[in-house]
Amino acid sequence: MKELIDRNKQDLKSWFTDFSKSKPKGFIDIPLFHFSKSYIQALLPEYPPLEFEEQQIIERDLIKVIHEQLSFISFFLKLPMLFLILFFETSILISRGKKFSSLGKSRRLEFINKWSSSPFSFKRDLFKFFRTLTLFSFYDHPIVHDKLGVKLGKRNVCLESAGNL
């Protein structure tokens, strides 16, 4: 586990640099990154307890999984989904004066629960998709496996082969 943390610490700065170079560029990447990070931070379970460095590594990996999964969606579905995410990130400005990513964890969780139970199926399904993907990827992460005492023969399939799904 210590080796995994050390390897991921070294990789952290380069990953953020690589992320900024990925496609699509500009006005979609930045809000999508902030929305994903805020969404993940709001949904991360308190058990198992994680150290700060471990939480940062897991958040980074979960953002990577979400963005890789979005890359497999066809363009005709991805573009509206990205605009919806951008809309949700900024729509709270009207009522709260802040973006979703600027809210506290409890307020973000309130909005996520509200959006997840929306009467509009596209909204409800989008947030249930993100919740499921986030929690599945969290509990499939090797750091979480170590914390829970889970021993597996192979390393985490979700993070190693996310590009091959």
C-alpha positions as MATLAB code, in Angstrom:
seq = 'MKELIDRNKQDLKSWFTDFSKSKPKGFIDIPLFHFSKSYIQALLPEYPPLEFEEQQIIERDLIKVIHEQLSFISFFLKLPMLFLILFFETSILISRGKKFSSLGKSRRLEFINKWSSSPFSFKRDLFKFFRTLTLFSFYDHPIVHDKLGVKLGKRNVCLESAGNL';
ca = [
       0.000    0.000    0.000;
       2.849    2.386    0.812;
       4.286    1.750   -2.662;
       0.919    2.532   -4.243;
       0.678    5.830   -2.350;
       4.265    6.801   -3.238;
       3.740    5.933   -6.900;
       0.483    7.876   -7.001;
       2.007   10.894   -5.235;
       4.660   11.146   -7.950;
       2.027   10.690  -10.606;
      -0.402   13.290   -9.195;
       1.163   16.450  -10.639;
       1.751   14.933  -14.055;
      -1.830   13.646  -14.176;
      -3.306   17.110  -13.626;
      -1.006   18.441  -16.360;
      -2.066   15.609  -18.691;
      -5.727   16.181  -17.850;
      -5.492   19.812  -18.937;
      -4.129   18.634  -22.296;
      -6.924   16.121  -22.914;
      -9.866   16.679  -25.271;
     -12.319   18.426  -25.401;
     -10.534   21.654  -24.518;
     -11.505   24.883  -22.863;
     -14.922   25.710  -21.533;
     -16.045   22.079  -21.077;
     -12.969   20.541  -19.411;
     -12.642   22.939  -16.495;
     -16.291   22.882  -15.314;
     -16.460   19.124  -15.918;
     -13.344   18.609  -13.784;
     -14.680   20.823  -10.965;
     -18.130   19.246  -11.130;
     -16.697   15.709  -11.081;
     -14.381   16.485   -8.185;
     -17.158   18.174   -6.186;
     -19.574   15.355   -6.943;
     -17.042   12.728   -5.869;
     -16.111   14.596   -2.685;
     -19.783   14.835   -1.707;
     -20.407   11.121   -2.314;
     -17.278    9.593   -0.792;
     -18.322    7.400    2.121;
     -16.792    8.042    5.531;
     -16.001    4.358    5.915;
     -13.328    3.200    5.573;
     -11.524    6.214    7.077;
      -8.870    7.543    4.697;
      -5.829    9.686    5.219;
      -5.685   12.936    3.238;
      -3.156   11.607    0.713;
      -5.174    8.444    0.154;
      -8.347   10.450   -0.368;
      -6.578   12.671   -2.925;
      -5.343    9.626   -4.835;
      -8.795    8.036   -4.828;
     -10.483   11.276   -5.936;
      -7.992   11.617   -8.788;
      -8.548    8.037   -9.899;
     -12.339    8.361   -9.713;
     -12.267   11.535  -11.815;
     -10.135    9.657  -14.318;
     -12.611    6.737  -14.434;
     -15.595    9.077  -14.920;
     -13.889   10.962  -17.732;
     -12.752    7.751  -19.396;
     -16.285    6.369  -19.220;
     -17.613    9.579  -20.764;
     -15.122    9.176  -23.597;
     -16.828    5.891  -24.612;
     -20.257    7.475  -25.004;
     -21.198    8.375  -28.569;
     -20.817   12.010  -29.561;
     -24.581   12.482  -29.926;
     -25.135   11.469  -26.303;
     -21.920   12.892  -24.885;
     -22.414   16.473  -26.061;
     -25.855   16.916  -24.421;
     -24.553   15.166  -21.293;
     -21.576   17.523  -21.070;
     -23.829   20.552  -21.520;
     -26.182   19.234  -18.839;
     -23.252   18.834  -16.459;
     -22.103   22.359  -17.299;
     -25.668   23.567  -16.726;
     -25.913   21.815  -13.341;
     -22.517   23.203  -12.309;
     -23.651   26.767  -12.972;
     -27.453   26.613  -12.451;
     -27.148   27.025   -8.698;
     -25.702   30.502   -9.294;
     -29.242   31.813   -9.706;
     -30.600   30.531   -6.388;
     -27.447   30.307   -4.220;
     -25.000   32.735   -5.821;
     -22.384   29.966   -6.027;
     -21.452   27.218   -8.434;
     -22.065   23.610   -7.410;
     -18.333   23.062   -6.864;
     -18.203   26.075   -4.504;
     -20.867   24.739   -2.135;
     -20.091   22.864    1.072;
     -20.226   19.074    1.138;
     -23.629   18.875    2.851;
     -25.239   21.345    0.405;
     -23.745   19.452   -2.564;
     -25.143   16.199   -1.198;
     -28.583   17.833   -0.831;
     -28.518   18.889   -4.485;
     -27.291   15.478   -5.625;
     -30.139   13.766   -3.744;
     -32.624   16.290   -5.131;
     -31.367   15.792   -8.698;
     -31.277   11.989   -8.260;
     -34.962   11.954   -7.394;
     -36.013   14.446  -10.076;
     -39.285   13.845  -11.927;
     -37.330   14.337  -15.186;
     -35.934   10.969  -16.184;
     -32.868   12.297  -18.050;
     -31.783   14.274  -14.985;
     -32.505   11.429  -12.562;
     -30.759    8.854  -14.759;
     -27.678   11.046  -15.294;
     -27.119   11.476  -11.572;
     -27.870    7.863  -10.761;
     -25.311    6.886  -13.410;
     -22.667    9.120  -11.815;
     -23.519    7.932   -8.295;
     -23.296    4.266   -9.299;
     -20.064    4.766  -11.232;
     -18.509    6.754   -8.383;
     -19.413    4.311   -5.622;
     -18.554    1.229   -7.669;
     -15.150    2.701   -8.575;
     -14.551    3.788   -4.967;
     -15.139    0.320   -3.531;
     -13.126   -1.221   -6.374;
     -10.059    0.943   -5.618;
      -7.007   -0.924   -4.259;
      -6.500    1.549   -1.384;
     -10.084    0.916   -0.230;
      -9.518   -2.834   -0.609;
      -6.475   -2.544    1.659;
      -8.417   -0.489    4.218;
     -11.258   -3.022    4.219;
      -8.869   -5.989    4.343;
     -10.015   -7.378    0.992;
      -7.437   -9.612   -0.681;
      -7.760  -10.076   -4.420;
      -5.567  -12.067   -6.786;
      -5.451   -9.324   -9.415;
      -5.088   -5.581   -9.102;
      -8.164   -3.409   -9.540;
      -9.721   -4.173  -12.933;
     -11.719   -0.948  -13.127;
      -8.727    1.399  -12.868;
      -6.218   -0.670  -14.822;
      -8.392   -1.317  -17.824;
     -10.779    1.642  -17.804;
      -9.501    2.550  -21.233;
     -10.382   -0.912  -22.532;
     -13.977   -1.121  -21.263;
];
